[in-house]
Amino acid sequence: MSERLSEQSIPTTDVLRRTIVGSHLAELPKELIAYLDEHYPVIGVLSVFEVPDDGPAPYAIRQEWVGLSLPVRCRNLDNDGYPVLGVEGLVALENAGRINGLLWWETKYREKRARAGGRKPDFPEVLACFDFLTFSERYARFEPSSNE
């Protein structure tokens, strides 16, 4: 990939913004999925098999990741973990009925966005989740896509 996946690289056109704001989290807008798939295709799936032993969430919230399969769109060069887009992690939590985890992370992202001091004030709430969640190989198994 030529560019690094980041919040700034996600398009926020008016049409996309309206689509996202009007959508249910578990059903990400087709335009957003198409953009991500075109520019940052899924390179594999991460299966969480053990409760992550680090991170900001309380143990009960971290426990909700166990058993989930999460899409990975880029490699993490900074440490031994695999980055997952926060919004896709939230979708996985919601689809699995892990509402406590979903609500905790949504609140965390909302607070983080508020602390950013008005950065991207028109940034839709769901796109505030375009931070990365990083899962270590100690508790998650990465399986590359067949086209990797």
Long-range contacts (C-beta under 8 A, 24 or more apart in sequence): 1-39, 1-40, 1-74, 3-39, 4-74, 5-39, 5-40, 5-73, 5-74, 5-85, 6-130, 7-120, 7-127, 7-130, 7-131, 9-39, 10-35, 10-36, 10-127, 10-130, 11-35, 12-120, 12-122, 12-123, 12-124, 12-127, 17-122, 17-124, 20-124, 20-126, 20-127, 21-124, 21-125, 21-126, 23-126, 25-87, 25-90, 25-91, 25-94, 25-102, 25-126, 26-91, 26-94, 26-95, 28-87, 28-88, 28-91, 28-126, 36-73, 36-85, 40-73, 40-74, 41-73, 41-145, 41-147, 42-71, 42-72, 42-73, 42-145, 43-72, 43-73, 43-74, 43-75, 43-144, 43-145, 43-148, 44-71, 44-72, 44-82, 44-142, 44-143, 44-144, 44-145, 44-148, 45-69, 45-70, 45-71, 45-72, 45-142, 45-143, 45-145, 46-70, 46-71, 46-72, 46-82, 46-84, 46-135, 46-140, 46-141, 46-142, 46-143, 47-140, 47-141, 47-143, 48-135, 48-139, 48-140, 49-139, 49-140, 49-141, 50-138, 50-139, 50-140, 51-139, 52-135, 52-136, 52-139, 52-140, 53-138, 53-139, 54-136, 55-133, 56-108, 57-101, 57-104, 57-105, 57-108, 58-104, 60-100, 61-100, 61-101, 61-104, 61-105, 64-93, 64-96, 64-98, 64-100, 64-101, 65-89, 65-93, 65-101, 65-135, 67-96, 68-92, 68-93, 68-96, 68-98, 70-135, 70-140, 72-142, 76-132, 76-134, 79-134, 79-136, 80-136, 80-137, 81-134, 81-135, 81-136, 81-137, 82-134, 82-135, 82-137, 82-140, 82-142, 83-132, 83-133, 83-134, 84-132, 84-133, 84-134, 84-135, 85-129, 85-130, 85-132, 85-133, 86-129, 86-130, 86-131, 86-132, 86-133, 87-126, 87-127, 87-129, 87-130, 89-129, 89-133, 90-129, 105-129
